[in-house]
Amino acid sequence: MGMAYYLSKKLPNVIANNIEQCLFETLGPSGVDDWNKLFYVVHPGGPAVLKRIAEKLGLGSDKLKASWDVLSEYGNMWSPSVLFALDEMRKRSKEEGKTTAATEGLEWGVLLAFGPGLTVETVVLRSIAVDSA
């Protein structure tokens, strides 16, 4: 039978208008304020959500590529979506021969997950060096 759910048209703007505050609260103590110096694993909740996050944070065009790829391939799978994006980034990094599990070869990043009632989970990630052999 499946489940039917409906996302408010306001959702992308609500997320975008609050995402920077989530990052400041999480990364502020470390002094990070240039969002393009991080890699991103974002819950692919929909095209408008990803577009608005990228716009609000001033992210480069490839910063959310793993999330876009998962959205294109599988759609929004609710909770597991962000884990699929994390795995997509790991696989692409390996294919591209990067030195870390992050596709851009960066050491630090964030995982952003969105849930019911509009909860936001922000997790700091540290990519480890991978064996290129």
TIMARLUM-10553 format. One record per residue: residue number from 1; x, y, z of N, C-alpha, C in turn. Coordinates in Angstrom, 3 decimals. Last residue first. Layout:
N
{nr:NUM n.X:X n.Y:Y n.Z:Z ca.X:X ca.Y:Y ca.Z:Z c.X:X c.Y:Y c.Z:Z} .
...
% end
This chain:
133
{nr:133 n.X:45.518 n.Y:2.107 n.Z:-3.616 ca.X:46.002 ca.Y:0.924 ca.Z:-4.337 c.X:44.876 c.Y:-0.003 c.Z:-4.697} .
{nr:132 n.X:44.774 n.Y:4.159 n.Z:-2.012 ca.X:44.503 ca.Y:4.302 ca.Z:-3.448 c.X:44.937 c.Y:3.095 c.Z:-4.254} .
{nr:131 n.X:43.230 n.Y:4.157 n.Z:0.971 ca.X:44.295 ca.Y:3.489 ca.Z:0.254 c.X:43.964 c.Y:3.521 c.Z:-1.224} .
{nr:130 n.X:42.247 n.Y:7.302 n.Z:2.316 ca.X:41.927 ca.Y:5.994 ca.Z:1.756 c.X:43.140 c.Y:5.452 c.Z:1.022} .
{nr:129 n.X:41.860 n.Y:9.177 n.Z:5.267 ca.X:42.666 ca.Y:8.874 ca.Z:4.086 c.X:42.326 c.Y:7.462 c.Z:3.626} .
{nr:128 n.X:38.555 n.Y:10.156 n.Z:6.251 ca.X:39.851 ca.Y:9.528 ca.Z:6.492 c.X:40.584 c.Y:9.302 c.Z:5.176} .
{nr:127 n.X:36.701 n.Y:13.018 n.Z:7.036 ca.X:37.033 ca.Y:11.982 ca.Z:6.065 c.X:38.428 c.Y:11.444 c.Z:6.346} .
{nr:126 n.X:34.484 n.Y:13.777 n.Z:9.440 ca.X:35.903 ca.Y:13.862 ca.Z:9.125 c.X:36.249 c.Y:12.698 c.Z:8.218} .
{nr:125 n.X:31.532 n.Y:15.657 n.Z:9.954 ca.X:32.199 ca.Y:14.470 ca.Z:9.421 c.X:33.678 c.Y:14.772 c.Z:9.195} .
{nr:124 n.X:29.032 n.Y:16.654 n.Z:12.141 ca.X:30.344 ca.Y:16.977 ca.Z:11.591 c.X:31.003 c.Y:15.671 c.Z:11.168} .
{nr:123 n.X:25.620 n.Y:16.837 n.Z:11.538 ca.X:26.698 ca.Y:15.988 ca.Z:12.035 c.X:27.995 c.Y:16.412 c.Z:11.358} .
{nr:122 n.X:22.511 n.Y:17.911 n.Z:12.326 ca.X:23.757 ca.Y:18.361 ca.Z:11.719 c.X:24.890 c.Y:17.571 c.Z:12.357} .
{nr:121 n.X:19.161 n.Y:17.530 n.Z:11.720 ca.X:20.302 ca.Y:16.929 ca.Z:12.398 c.X:21.542 c.Y:17.356 c.Z:11.631} .
{nr:120 n.X:16.149 n.Y:19.075 n.Z:12.131 ca.X:17.399 ca.Y:19.115 ca.Z:11.377 c.X:18.483 c.Y:18.509 c.Z:12.253} .
{nr:119 n.X:12.682 n.Y:18.584 n.Z:11.686 ca.X:13.852 ca.Y:18.502 ca.Z:12.544 c.X:15.080 c.Y:18.507 c.Z:11.637} .
{nr:118 n.X:9.864 n.Y:18.919 n.Z:10.760 ca.X:11.050 ca.Y:19.662 ca.Z:10.372 c.X:12.086 c.Y:19.723 c.Z:11.478} .
{nr:117 n.X:8.183 n.Y:16.962 n.Z:11.204 ca.X:7.986 ca.Y:18.159 ca.Z:12.010 c.X:9.085 c.Y:19.161 c.Z:11.769} .
{nr:116 n.X:10.678 n.Y:14.539 n.Z:10.321 ca.X:9.296 ca.Y:14.944 ca.Z:10.567 c.X:9.187 c.Y:16.154 c.Z:11.491} .
{nr:115 n.X:13.933 n.Y:15.734 n.Z:9.125 ca.X:12.940 ca.Y:14.756 ca.Z:9.542 c.X:11.581 c.Y:15.369 c.Z:9.814} .
{nr:114 n.X:17.058 n.Y:15.818 n.Z:7.464 ca.X:15.801 ca.Y:16.488 ca.Z:7.812 c.X:14.757 c.Y:15.443 c.Z:8.125} .
{nr:113 n.X:20.569 n.Y:16.127 n.Z:7.832 ca.X:19.402 ca.Y:15.272 ca.Z:7.659 c.X:18.170 c.Y:16.017 c.Z:8.157} .
{nr:112 n.X:23.737 n.Y:16.681 n.Z:6.737 ca.X:22.507 ca.Y:17.370 ca.Z:7.118 c.X:21.328 c.Y:16.472 c.Z:6.806} .
{nr:111 n.X:27.057 n.Y:16.443 n.Z:7.518 ca.X:25.920 ca.Y:15.656 ca.Z:7.081 c.X:24.690 c.Y:16.388 c.Z:7.621} .
{nr:110 n.X:30.016 n.Y:18.137 n.Z:6.547 ca.X:28.824 ca.Y:18.019 ca.Z:7.372 c.X:27.796 c.Y:17.127 c.Z:6.694} .
{nr:109 n.X:33.643 n.Y:17.897 n.Z:6.751 ca.X:32.365 ca.Y:18.122 ca.Z:6.096 c.X:31.224 c.Y:18.030 c.Z:7.078} .
{nr:108 n.X:37.164 n.Y:17.787 n.Z:6.148 ca.X:36.018 ca.Y:18.072 ca.Z:7.010 c.X:34.762 c.Y:18.345 c.Z:6.205} .
{nr:107 n.X:39.000 n.Y:17.181 n.Z:4.065 ca.X:39.025 ca.Y:16.411 ca.Z:5.310 c.X:37.742 c.Y:16.578 c.Z:6.121} .
{nr:106 n.X:38.525 n.Y:16.713 n.Z:0.537 ca.X:38.525 ca.Y:17.528 ca.Z:1.749 c.X:38.486 c.Y:16.644 c.Z:2.990} .
{nr:105 n.X:38.262 n.Y:15.587 n.Z:-1.906 ca.X:39.528 ca.Y:15.397 ca.Z:-1.237 c.X:39.649 c.Y:16.212 c.Z:0.040} .
{nr:104 n.X:35.784 n.Y:15.686 n.Z:-2.936 ca.X:36.631 ca.Y:16.845 ca.Z:-3.205 c.X:38.006 c.Y:16.706 c.Z:-2.565} .
{nr:103 n.X:34.557 n.Y:13.366 n.Z:-2.027 ca.X:34.853 ca.Y:13.524 ca.Z:-3.451 c.X:35.770 c.Y:14.690 c.Z:-3.763} .
{nr:102 n.X:35.901 n.Y:11.772 n.Z:0.799 ca.X:35.104 ca.Y:12.883 ca.Z:0.285 c.X:35.522 c.Y:13.165 c.Z:-1.153} .
{nr:101 n.X:37.772 n.Y:9.949 n.Z:1.534 ca.X:36.470 ca.Y:9.426 ca.Z:1.150 c.X:35.530 c.Y:10.515 c.Z:0.651} .
{nr:100 n.X:40.876 n.Y:11.034 n.Z:-0.005 ca.X:39.968 ca.Y:10.866 ca.Z:1.131 c.X:38.639 c.Y:10.328 c.Z:0.611} .
{nr:99 n.X:42.178 n.Y:11.139 n.Z:-2.387 ca.X:42.948 ca.Y:10.677 ca.Z:-1.236 c.X:42.104 c.Y:10.508 c.Z:0.019} .
{nr:98 n.X:40.536 n.Y:9.845 n.Z:-5.346 ca.X:40.789 ca.Y:10.877 ca.Z:-4.337 c.X:41.522 c.Y:10.274 c.Z:-3.138} .
{nr:97 n.X:39.790 n.Y:8.390 n.Z:-7.621 ca.X:41.138 ca.Y:8.250 ca.Z:-7.080 c.X:41.505 c.Y:9.318 c.Z:-6.066} .
{nr:96 n.X:37.258 n.Y:8.278 n.Z:-8.552 ca.X:38.061 ca.Y:9.418 ca.Z:-9.001 c.X:39.486 c.Y:9.386 c.Z:-8.460} .
{nr:95 n.X:36.278 n.Y:6.055 n.Z:-7.205 ca.X:36.369 ca.Y:6.023 ca.Z:-8.670 c.X:37.283 c.Y:7.121 c.Z:-9.202} .
{nr:94 n.X:36.308 n.Y:7.061 n.Z:-4.575 ca.X:37.152 ca.Y:5.925 ca.Z:-4.933 c.X:37.362 c.Y:5.862 c.Z:-6.445} .
{nr:93 n.X:34.386 n.Y:9.063 n.Z:-4.799 ca.X:35.744 ca.Y:9.405 ca.Z:-4.389 c.X:36.719 c.Y:8.303 c.Z:-4.793} .
{nr:92 n.X:32.134 n.Y:7.562 n.Z:-5.381 ca.X:32.665 ca.Y:8.477 ca.Z:-6.390 c.X:34.102 c.Y:8.861 c.Z:-6.066} .
{nr:91 n.X:31.762 n.Y:6.189 n.Z:-2.934 ca.X:32.021 ca.Y:5.455 ca.Z:-4.179 c.X:32.643 c.Y:6.354 c.Z:-5.241} .
{nr:90 n.X:31.292 n.Y:8.349 n.Z:-1.157 ca.X:32.407 ca.Y:7.423 ca.Z:-0.932 c.X:32.781 c.Y:6.693 c.Z:-2.220} .
{nr:89 n.X:28.957 n.Y:9.432 n.Z:-2.246 ca.X:30.172 ca.Y:10.236 ca.Z:-2.173 c.X:31.400 c.Y:9.339 c.Z:-2.013} .
{nr:88 n.X:27.223 n.Y:7.263 n.Z:-1.876 ca.X:27.487 ca.Y:7.768 ca.Z:-3.232 c.X:28.775 c.Y:8.587 c.Z:-3.251} .
{nr:87 n.X:27.122 n.Y:7.145 n.Z:0.905 ca.X:27.716 ca.Y:6.041 ca.Z:0.162 c.X:28.065 c.Y:6.459 c.Z:-1.270} .
{nr:86 n.X:25.781 n.Y:9.561 n.Z:1.381 ca.X:27.101 ca.Y:9.328 ca.Z:1.965 c.X:27.829 c.Y:8.214 c.Z:1.209} .
{nr:85 n.X:23.373 n.Y:9.023 n.Z:0.089 ca.X:24.213 ca.Y:10.127 ca.Z:-0.387 c.X:25.640 c.Y:9.973 c.Z:0.141} .
{nr:84 n.X:22.425 n.Y:6.967 n.Z:1.698 ca.X:22.702 ca.Y:6.677 ca.Z:0.294 c.X:23.605 c.Y:7.768 c.Z:-0.292} .
{nr:83 n.X:22.015 n.Y:8.452 n.Z:3.997 ca.X:23.030 ca.Y:7.394 ca.Z:4.012 c.X:23.388 c.Y:6.963 c.Z:2.596} .
{nr:82 n.X:19.935 n.Y:10.078 n.Z:3.226 ca.X:21.213 ca.Y:10.700 ca.Z:3.526 c.X:22.329 c.Y:9.661 c.Z:3.592} .
{nr:81 n.X:17.819 n.Y:8.177 n.Z:2.889 ca.X:18.335 ca.Y:8.990 ca.Z:1.778 c.X:19.714 c.Y:9.551 c.Z:2.042} .
{nr:80 n.X:16.679 n.Y:6.901 n.Z:5.081 ca.X:17.875 ca.Y:6.306 ca.Z:4.458 c.X:18.517 c.Y:7.169 c.Z:3.377} .
{nr:79 n.X:14.391 n.Y:8.672 n.Z:5.733 ca.X:15.605 ca.Y:8.574 ca.Z:6.554 c.X:16.816 c.Y:7.981 c.Z:5.835} .
{nr:78 n.X:13.143 n.Y:9.129 n.Z:2.495 ca.X:13.032 ca.Y:9.477 ca.Z:3.895 c.X:14.372 c.Y:9.284 c.Z:4.583} .
{nr:77 n.X:13.854 n.Y:8.968 n.Z:-0.105 ca.X:13.539 ca.Y:7.711 ca.Z:0.584 c.X:13.390 c.Y:7.902 c.Z:2.085} .
{nr:76 n.X:13.270 n.Y:10.729 n.Z:-2.844 ca.X:13.379 ca.Y:10.945 ca.Z:-1.405 c.X:12.919 c.Y:9.674 c.Z:-0.704} .
{nr:75 n.X:14.949 n.Y:9.073 n.Z:-5.597 ca.X:13.953 ca.Y:9.961 ca.Z:-5.019 c.X:14.228 c.Y:10.158 c.Z:-3.534} .
{nr:74 n.X:16.906 n.Y:7.572 n.Z:-6.886 ca.X:15.992 ca.Y:6.895 ca.Z:-5.964 c.X:14.845 c.Y:7.757 c.Z:-5.460} .
{nr:73 n.X:18.305 n.Y:9.184 n.Z:-8.805 ca.X:18.237 ca.Y:7.726 ca.Z:-8.936 c.X:17.119 c.Y:7.090 c.Z:-8.111} .
{nr:72 n.X:18.026 n.Y:11.850 n.Z:-7.951 ca.X:17.705 ca.Y:11.471 ca.Z:-9.325 c.X:17.470 c.Y:9.972 c.Z:-9.472} .
{nr:71 n.X:18.945 n.Y:11.679 n.Z:-5.323 ca.X:17.586 ca.Y:12.151 ca.Z:-5.590 c.X:17.146 c.Y:11.722 c.Z:-6.983} .
{nr:70 n.X:21.579 n.Y:10.881 n.Z:-5.824 ca.X:20.680 ca.Y:9.985 ca.Z:-5.089 c.X:19.231 c.Y:10.391 c.Z:-5.333} .
{nr:69 n.X:22.539 n.Y:13.181 n.Z:-7.154 ca.X:22.565 ca.Y:11.871 ca.Z:-7.816 c.X:21.605 c.Y:10.886 c.Z:-7.141} .
{nr:68 n.X:22.253 n.Y:15.163 n.Z:-5.179 ca.X:21.492 ca.Y:15.263 ca.Z:-6.433 c.X:21.424 c.Y:13.907 c.Z:-7.138} .
{nr:67 n.X:24.116 n.Y:14.188 n.Z:-3.326 ca.X:22.695 ca.Y:14.279 ca.Z:-2.957 c.X:21.814 c.Y:14.376 c.Z:-4.195} .
{nr:66 n.X:26.473 n.Y:14.454 n.Z:-4.776 ca.X:26.064 ca.Y:13.126 ca.Z:-4.293 c.X:24.582 c.Y:13.117 c.Z:-3.940} .
{nr:65 n.X:26.534 n.Y:17.302 n.Z:-5.224 ca.X:26.400 ca.Y:16.327 ca.Z:-6.321 c.X:25.927 c.Y:14.954 c.Z:-5.853} .
{nr:64 n.X:26.820 n.Y:19.586 n.Z:-3.778 ca.X:25.719 ca.Y:18.690 ca.Z:-3.402 c.X:25.502 c.Y:17.585 c.Z:-4.438} .
{nr:63 n.X:29.035 n.Y:20.885 n.Z:-4.952 ca.X:29.031 ca.Y:20.586 ca.Z:-3.523 c.X:27.955 c.Y:19.587 c.Z:-3.110} .
{nr:62 n.X:29.187 n.Y:21.786 n.Z:-7.544 ca.X:29.327 ca.Y:20.342 ca.Z:-7.305 c.X:29.227 c.Y:19.946 c.Z:-5.841} .
{nr:61 n.X:28.909 n.Y:24.619 n.Z:-7.500 ca.X:27.937 ca.Y:23.785 ca.Z:-8.227 c.X:28.024 c.Y:22.292 c.Z:-7.922} .
{nr:60 n.X:29.458 n.Y:26.020 n.Z:-4.210 ca.X:29.831 ca.Y:25.740 ca.Z:-5.583 c.X:28.905 c.Y:24.698 c.Z:-6.199} .
{nr:59 n.X:27.147 n.Y:27.825 n.Z:-2.117 ca.X:27.969 ca.Y:26.653 ca.Z:-2.424 c.X:28.271 c.Y:26.550 c.Z:-3.913} .
{nr:58 n.X:25.802 n.Y:29.724 n.Z:-0.565 ca.X:26.744 ca.Y:30.144 ca.Z:-1.599 c.X:27.678 c.Y:29.035 c.Z:-2.023} .
{nr:57 n.X:23.820 n.Y:29.078 n.Z:1.153 ca.X:25.187 ca.Y:28.922 ca.Z:1.653 c.X:26.241 c.Y:29.373 c.Z:0.643} .
{nr:56 n.X:21.576 n.Y:29.572 n.Z:-0.463 ca.X:21.712 ca.Y:30.247 ca.Z:0.832 c.X:23.144 c.Y:30.203 c.Z:1.357} .
{nr:55 n.X:22.010 n.Y:27.829 n.Z:-2.669 ca.X:21.921 ca.Y:29.283 ca.Z:-2.833 c.X:22.217 c.Y:30.003 c.Z:-1.522} .
{nr:54 n.X:21.956 n.Y:25.309 n.Z:-1.434 ca.X:23.136 ca.Y:25.744 ca.Z:-2.190 c.X:23.151 c.Y:27.260 c.Z:-2.356} .
{nr:53 n.X:19.329 n.Y:25.361 n.Z:-0.396 ca.X:20.481 ca.Y:25.214 ca.Z:0.503 c.X:21.742 c.Y:25.731 c.Z:-0.198} .
{nr:52 n.X:17.819 n.Y:25.560 n.Z:-2.764 ca.X:17.781 ca.Y:26.653 ca.Z:-1.787 c.X:18.943 c.Y:26.569 c.Z:-0.790} .
{nr:51 n.X:18.397 n.Y:23.084 n.Z:-4.021 ca.X:18.694 ca.Y:24.368 ca.Z:-4.671 c.X:18.777 c.Y:25.497 c.Z:-3.658} .
{nr:50 n.X:17.406 n.Y:21.213 n.Z:-2.138 ca.X:18.828 ca.Y:21.238 ca.Z:-2.485 c.X:19.224 c.Y:22.566 c.Z:-3.128} .
{nr:49 n.X:14.653 n.Y:21.927 n.Z:-2.172 ca.X:15.426 ca.Y:21.941 ca.Z:-0.924 c.X:16.915 c.Y:22.048 c.Z:-1.239} .
{nr:48 n.X:13.921 n.Y:21.488 n.Z:-4.823 ca.X:13.850 ca.Y:22.851 ca.Z:-4.278 c.X:14.654 c.Y:22.970 c.Z:-2.985} .
{nr:47 n.X:14.258 n.Y:18.670 n.Z:-5.087 ca.X:15.069 ca.Y:19.627 ca.Z:-5.849 c.X:15.077 c.Y:21.028 c.Z:-5.248} .
{nr:46 n.X:14.325 n.Y:16.912 n.Z:-1.913 ca.X:13.662 ca.Y:17.382 ca.Z:-3.117 c.X:14.519 c.Y:18.426 c.Z:-3.807} .
{nr:45 n.X:15.890 n.Y:15.846 n.Z:0.066 ca.X:14.453 ca.Y:15.951 ca.Z:0.293 c.X:13.659 c.Y:16.425 c.Z:-0.899} .
{nr:44 n.X:18.535 n.Y:14.346 n.Z:0.474 ca.X:17.932 ca.Y:14.861 ca.Z:-0.751 c.X:16.405 c.Y:14.883 c.Z:-0.664} .
{nr:43 n.X:20.551 n.Y:15.324 n.Z:3.026 ca.X:19.340 ca.Y:14.553 ca.Z:2.761 c.X:18.662 c.Y:15.143 c.Z:1.527} .
{nr:42 n.X:23.915 n.Y:15.763 n.Z:2.129 ca.X:22.640 ca.Y:16.374 ca.Z:2.484 c.X:21.496 c.Y:15.446 c.Z:2.116} .
{nr:41 n.X:27.065 n.Y:16.125 n.Z:2.748 ca.X:26.175 ca.Y:14.991 ca.Z:2.552 c.X:24.823 c.Y:15.477 c.Z:3.062} .
{nr:40 n.X:29.807 n.Y:18.073 n.Z:1.665 ca.X:28.422 ca.Y:17.993 ca.Z:2.140 c.X:27.757 c.Y:16.677 c.Z:1.773} .
{nr:39 n.X:32.937 n.Y:19.489 n.Z:2.728 ca.X:32.155 ca.Y:18.634 ca.Z:1.837 c.X:30.790 c.Y:18.426 c.Z:2.483} .
{nr:38 n.X:34.089 n.Y:22.908 n.Z:3.042 ca.X:33.584 ca.Y:21.654 ca.Z:3.598 c.X:33.011 c.Y:20.789 c.Z:2.491} .
{nr:37 n.X:34.563 n.Y:25.343 n.Z:2.069 ca.X:35.745 ca.Y:24.584 ca.Z:2.483 c.X:35.371 c.Y:23.242 c.Z:3.111} .
{nr:36 n.X:32.243 n.Y:26.705 n.Z:1.656 ca.X:32.796 ca.Y:25.988 ca.Z:0.513 c.X:34.059 c.Y:25.202 c.Z:0.853} .
{nr:35 n.X:31.715 n.Y:28.131 n.Z:3.963 ca.X:30.990 ca.Y:26.872 ca.Z:3.755 c.X:31.516 c.Y:26.075 c.Z:2.572} .
{nr:34 n.X:33.576 n.Y:29.580 n.Z:6.131 ca.X:33.570 ca.Y:29.500 ca.Z:4.672 c.X:32.980 c.Y:28.140 c.Z:4.312} .
{nr:33 n.X:33.760 n.Y:29.289 n.Z:8.793 ca.X:32.674 ca.Y:30.138 ca.Z:8.319 c.X:32.652 c.Y:30.255 c.Z:6.794} .
{nr:32 n.X:35.060 n.Y:27.710 n.Z:11.568 ca.X:34.715 ca.Y:27.542 ca.Z:10.155 c.X:33.564 c.Y:28.475 c.Z:9.809} .
{nr:31 n.X:35.612 n.Y:27.730 n.Z:14.280 ca.X:36.015 ca.Y:28.888 ca.Z:13.479 c.X:35.708 c.Y:28.774 c.Z:12.004} .
{nr:30 n.X:34.719 n.Y:25.888 n.Z:16.021 ca.X:35.923 ca.Y:25.530 ca.Z:15.269 c.X:36.416 c.Y:26.674 c.Z:14.391} .
{nr:29 n.X:32.358 n.Y:26.960 n.Z:17.046 ca.X:33.522 ca.Y:26.825 ca.Z:17.933 c.X:34.822 c.Y:26.489 c.Z:17.195} .
{nr:28 n.X:30.668 n.Y:26.725 n.Z:14.660 ca.X:31.161 ca.Y:27.997 ca.Z:15.185 c.X:32.370 c.Y:27.873 c.Z:16.080} .
{nr:27 n.X:29.475 n.Y:24.381 n.Z:13.890 ca.X:30.873 ca.Y:24.597 ca.Z:13.509 c.X:31.476 c.Y:25.885 c.Z:14.058} .
{nr:26 n.X:26.871 n.Y:24.426 n.Z:15.022 ca.X:27.670 ca.Y:23.201 ca.Z:15.026 c.X:29.154 c.Y:23.482 c.Z:14.822} .
{nr:25 n.X:25.964 n.Y:27.015 n.Z:14.698 ca.X:25.880 ca.Y:26.392 ca.Z:16.023 c.X:26.780 c.Y:25.167 c.Z:16.118} .
{nr:24 n.X:26.394 n.Y:27.344 n.Z:11.935 ca.X:27.107 ca.Y:28.183 ca.Z:12.905 c.X:27.106 c.Y:27.548 c.Z:14.287} .
{nr:23 n.X:24.567 n.Y:25.431 n.Z:10.934 ca.X:26.006 ca.Y:25.275 ca.Z:10.706 c.X:26.824 c.Y:26.113 c.Z:11.678} .
{nr:22 n.X:22.137 n.Y:26.539 n.Z:11.781 ca.X:22.510 ca.Y:25.177 ca.Z:12.202 c.X:24.013 c.Y:24.962 c.Z:12.045} .
{nr:21 n.X:22.251 n.Y:28.960 n.Z:10.389 ca.X:22.272 ca.Y:28.982 ca.Z:11.852 c.X:22.657 c.Y:27.599 c.Z:12.398} .
{nr:20 n.X:21.976 n.Y:28.013 n.Z:7.790 ca.X:23.230 ca.Y:28.641 ca.Z:8.182 c.X:23.355 c.Y:28.712 c.Z:9.704} .
{nr:19 n.X:19.346 n.Y:27.054 n.Z:7.772 ca.X:20.462 ca.Y:26.126 ca.Z:7.639 c.X:21.783 c.Y:26.738 c.Z:8.083} .
{nr:18 n.X:17.147 n.Y:28.695 n.Z:7.756 ca.X:17.671 ca.Y:28.274 ca.Z:9.056 c.X:18.946 c.Y:27.443 c.Z:8.974} .
{nr:17 n.X:16.364 n.Y:29.169 n.Z:5.199 ca.X:16.449 ca.Y:30.322 ca.Z:6.088 c.X:17.032 c.Y:29.979 c.Z:7.461} .
{nr:16 n.X:16.202 n.Y:26.582 n.Z:4.150 ca.X:17.256 ca.Y:27.494 ca.Z:3.703 c.X:17.445 c.Y:28.657 c.Z:4.666} .
{nr:15 n.X:13.876 n.Y:25.613 n.Z:5.478 ca.X:15.183 ca.Y:24.968 ca.Z:5.661 c.X:16.302 c.Y:25.946 c.Z:5.316} .
{nr:14 n.X:11.996 n.Y:27.426 n.Z:4.476 ca.X:12.176 ca.Y:27.284 ca.Z:5.923 c.X:13.536 c.Y:26.652 c.Z:6.211} .
{nr:13 n.X:12.199 n.Y:26.963 n.Z:1.724 ca.X:12.588 ca.Y:28.258 ca.Z:2.283 c.X:12.808 c.Y:28.193 c.Z:3.786} .
{nr:12 n.X:11.267 n.Y:24.278 n.Z:1.509 ca.X:12.610 ca.Y:24.665 ca.Z:1.056 c.X:13.086 c.Y:25.995 c.Z:1.641} .
{nr:11 n.X:8.547 n.Y:24.503 n.Z:2.759 ca.X:9.654 ca.Y:23.731 ca.Z:3.326 c.X:11.036 c.Y:24.150 c.Z:2.826} .
{nr:10 n.X:6.394 n.Y:25.626 n.Z:1.549 ca.X:7.239 ca.Y:26.519 ca.Z:2.334 c.X:8.519 c.Y:25.828 c.Z:2.812} .
{nr:9 n.X:4.939 n.Y:23.630 n.Z:0.534 ca.X:5.691 ca.Y:24.430 ca.Z:-0.431 c.X:6.637 c.Y:25.393 c.Z:0.274} .
{nr:8 n.X:5.119 n.Y:20.688 n.Z:2.516 ca.X:4.671 ca.Y:22.059 ca.Z:2.341 c.X:5.540 c.Y:22.767 c.Z:1.310} .
{nr:7 n.X:4.705 n.Y:17.444 n.Z:1.290 ca.X:5.598 ca.Y:18.433 ca.Z:1.853 c.X:5.060 c.Y:19.828 c.Z:1.551} .
{nr:6 n.X:2.918 n.Y:14.620 n.Z:2.066 ca.X:2.894 ca.Y:15.864 ca.Z:1.324 c.X:3.779 c.Y:16.882 c.Z:2.028} .
{nr:5 n.X:2.737 n.Y:11.114 n.Z:1.550 ca.X:3.066 ca.Y:12.263 ca.Z:2.373 c.X:3.143 c.Y:13.492 c.Z:1.477} .
{nr:4 n.X:1.690 n.Y:7.819 n.Z:1.789 ca.X:1.580 ca.Y:9.074 ca.Z:1.055 c.X:1.934 c.Y:10.198 c.Z:2.012} .
{nr:3 n.X:3.057 n.Y:4.572 n.Z:1.579 ca.X:2.675 ca.Y:5.725 ca.Z:2.383 c.X:2.578 c.Y:6.939 c.Z:1.464} .
{nr:2 n.X:1.972 n.Y:1.219 n.Z:0.709 ca.X:2.851 ca.Y:2.379 ca.Z:0.734 c.X:2.339 c.Y:3.487 c.Z:1.625} .
{nr:1 n.X:0.815 n.Y:-1.173 n.Z:0.000 ca.X:0.000 ca.Y:0.000 ca.Z:0.000 c.X:0.866 c.Y:1.245 c.Z:0.000} .
% end
